[in-house]
Amino acid sequence: MKTAKQLQIELDGKPISLYTLFNKNGMSVDITNYGGKIISLFVPDKNGKFDDVVLGFDTLEEVIEKDFYFGAICGRFANRIKDGKFNIDGVEYSLAINNGTNSLHGGLHGFNEKVWEVKSASEKELVLSLLSPDGDEGYPGNLNIITTYTLTDENEIKIHYEATTDKATIVGLTNHSYFNLKGVGNGTVCDHQLQLNADFYTVLDESFAPSGEIRPVENTAFDFRIATVISERVDHEAFVPGWGMDNNWCIQKNQAGDLALVGYVYEPVSGRKMEVLTTQPGVQVYTGNYIDKVIGKKGKIYDRQDAICLETQGFPNSPNVPHFPSSLLRPEGKYDEWCVYKFSVE
Ligand code: BGC
């Protein structure tokens, strides 16, 4: 069995380390308290061979310097807020614009760039906390966040997000891991199959923020209710041909708060399958469209479509679309959401 890595550096006087969780099947996951990032994840294939299935970097210095949200916790609000503006109880709030005309993933210095405090660390569980102060990146309210990572003996990574505020605010947290089930650095994910339990998707406007329209997937390129090889769709004009998929699907569920099966990604040669479950209403499927020859682990090159992200989250731009599931958190409430990545072989 591996032992927890002793790597440690400091940023602004705060310690940044790498924590390793193990399970009885030999799976392991390395997570750093910088951005709460999953750095590597070793998963068996159908012959019992372990490979690292997430994009990342070899050193903590590179993790800080290069970012790309690889494996990070995105917040205070994951994905886009149109024009970086929203309104709560008649007060308009403005965020930094960091993506075209919109605010993306919490702004210029989102939760992916924060040094999270380590509340506890064991071989099974890592508990991180963060205080995002009132006015942080323009968001109102002191927000206290706890993110708990658990690696189970059922080969699941469970991510539990809990947050409370002292003033009405908006919250939307996600994990931004980039998966390649053939193993990191082994080329495209276009040969992976994707299945999504989603009858609807949110339509994007010209700025790539959801316009508010929700459309059925029926008879469109967005219909992944039956598992489909990604290469069959990725260049469809419904997405961005030559770049890939970067859209939010509405997850089928019986009741808010239920842990619903979002769908899965399957890679036939390794036999690895990753199911995704969440309590959140949406999933952003992103094929690493803006990754352009990034030098990654062991000098391997990461390119566009070499990974797939299934970012479970609230619907992007929901603070500006009243009929989307609400992302509003008030002092009397609690943000309490789960995302589970479950690995198996077939
Ligand atoms: C967004 C992409 C963005 C990427 C950044 C995704 O969640 O939808 O548009 O480029 O994150 O890593």
Residues whose N, C-alpha, C, O or C-beta is under 5 A from the ligand:
A	BS01	BGC	F68 Y69 D246 Q284 Y286 Y290
